[in-house]
Each structure stands twice: as C-alpha cells, then as structure tokens.
Amino acid sequence: MSWRIQVNVTGVGWRRPGGALISRAAEAGAARVYWDAWRTVSIQYPTRGRDQVPDQWQTFGTRSSPITNSPRRAANPANAILNLLYSLVEAETRIALLTVGLDPGLGIVHADLQARGSLVFDVMEAERPDADRYLLDLLQGHTLRSNDFTETRRGVCRVLPPLTHVLAATTRTWAEAIAPIAESTARALGDTDTRISRVPTPLTGTNRKTATAHITRKQPTRATRTPTPETVYTTCGASITTATMFCDPCLTEWNRARMPDLQEQAVAALQQARQRGEDPAHGGTAGKQRSEAMTQRNRENTEWDATNQRPDPETFRQEILPVIQDIPIGELVEATGLSRPYCSMIRRGAYTPHPRHWDALDNLTRKPDHL
C-alpha cells in the first residue's frame, strides 16, 4: 500500500493515490479499530516449553503498554518487535529527509517538540503499514523462541540477538521504500510549480533517469554475472542466497552442541601436558601470578562490600544471566576483568560473580550491537 503526505489550504493529512485526504481525527479513530483487530494475533513458540511462556507473551495484545500507557516500553514480544521496526523506519526516514534537504524537526502534522524529529514522524506514517505487514508475516510464518526476548526488572520486554540481527537487516528495505516518499514531500513543499522540476532526487535518481531516457545505450558485451545458486541451511532447511552453512539461530545451537566435545579435547590436552611435566597452571610464575590476582580480587571485593549492600543472587540469575547468553566471552572478560574460564562458567550459570561486576555486565547488554 502506497501513501503520500498532502499539504493544502484545507488541511494536512495523508492521501492514498487516487483517494481522499485523511484527517488527523479520522486517522485516530481508524487506529483504534485497527489495533483492536491485532489483539488476538498469536505468537508461535516451539511446542516444548510453550507452557512456560507468560500469558501476555502469547498474543499481540494491546498496543498500549501497561508500563507507560503508550506504545513506548512494550511489555510483550510482538509490540517490542514492532517498536524496533518503527525505530528502523524512523532512522531511515531521517536520513532520507536530510538527503533531500529537509529539516527533520519542522513538523507538519506532528507538533514540534524539543529533541523530536516531527517531520520524520509525519513522513514515516506512509511506511508504517509495510512495517506492520512485515510483523504480521513474521508472527504467522515463523516460530519464535522465548529466549529471543528478555524482561527487565520494570517489566519491559526487550528483543535479543540473533533476532535483532534479522530485524536490523530490513533497514535496506525501509530505505528503498521511504526514498520516493521523501522526494515527493520535498516537491510538495516547493514554493511554486515551477520549482518542482528543480527539486533534486538523490535517493531514487528519477531526474537523471528521466533526462537520459531518450539516450540509446550500447549494451555491454561482457558476460553477465551468474546469480549465486540457492543454498539451503543444513539444519533448519531455510533457503538463502549465500554459501554459508548456518543461519544465526542454527549457528548458536551448533556451537552449544559441540561445546562438550571441545571441553573434552581441552581436558585431554591438559592431562597430556601434565604427564610430560608441562602443567601450564602450576610451576614457574603461574602460581605467583594466580596468587597476586586472587589477592587483588579479594581486596576489591572487600572494599565494595564495605560500602554496598549485597543484593539477592537470584536477581542475577533471573535478570542478567539470560541476557548475557549470546555475548562473546571476550567481551565479558573485557567488561569485568575476570579470566576467560571464570567468565565462561558465569555465562553457563555455574558461578554467580561478585555483585560489583553486575553493573558492568548489565551495561554490556545495553550496547547497540546487543540490543
């Protein structure tokens, strides 16, 4: 469905090509009916473990979050995904408006507020239906996993990798779709009809294509590139166009499945080294370094305990541990200063780190590439 923004002496709104102008009041009323129809749209989870998924995560529910009484800070997976999709559309719309020379902050329909791109929200309205359609296809055609999401201590639902990677890959789609709408808006905001032809089209290249349409171009004689044959993932059977073996979810499962074999190989290698008298964990400076590290760690723990109250370890297991499952060990080491083996055991749930490390781990999950 294609829409374009319309500005004239009678009012401001959105117009579908060939249709009537839609006012703000009519749009608000239609939105209530529209989102009410989404209430019962269900989310597909694997049969195993589905009974452990919260009831409010089973369907789309209301568009308004009980936390904010608005769409912000969604409390269930479907609305969390939609908020993320809208954020991606918003980002591409802002880029498109800046490219065609419009100020994203000067709104037409949305009121101008500090630190808000009002014109961005005006223009992206035309692309919201496509984002909604993408979400509906995702919910009806794919099985999501409960560990694709997490719930913060305030009850906010957040999308986790690798699902975030899949959603982030849609940015090119939104950029291509919003380009002609941004250029159409720039033409609509021109002073007179004589300026319309002068408005540049850097996003779609329409002016250049129109100006050179009469030129007969010589077809290249070189052979065209052969399309990459379709490849099928070896585990889930999904079709792709690159010669890779696994999609992101399958790669995560594959790594987890082979972890026991890698651990057995590591233990066998360590035993052989000890039999040769080459134990890397003892002898020489290893014991001294380990002692110094333990002394320093105990000193820091004691200083933290003197000025802070220890929280309940169950808080870490429920709120932080699920979120760090897909974060590389190296990043956990860098954030906490702990050793790789210890961070590995923390991520597996074998150990609970000292509370002074909890903030560093929690902040790590908020990095843009882990959202």
Buried (B, 14 or more C-beta within 10 A) or exposed (E): EEBBBBBEEEEBBBBBEEEEBBBEEEBEEEEEEEBEEBEEBEBBBEEEEEEEBEEBBBBBBBBBBEBEEEBEBBBBBBBBBBBBBBEBBBBBBBBBBBBBEBEBBEBBBBEEEEEBBBBBBBBBBBBBEBBBEBBBEBBEEEEBBBBBBBBBEEBBBBBBBBBBEBBBEBBEBBBEBBBBBBBBBBBBBEEEEEEEEEBBBBBBEBBEEEEEEEEEEEEEEEEEEEEEEEBEBEBEEEEBEEEEEBBBBBBBBBEEEEEEEEEEEEEEEBEEEEEEEEBEEEEEEEEEEEEEEEEEBEEBBEEBEEEEEEEEEEBBEEBBBBBBBBBEBEBBBEBBEBEEEBBBBBBEEEEBBBBBBBEBBBEBBEEEEBB
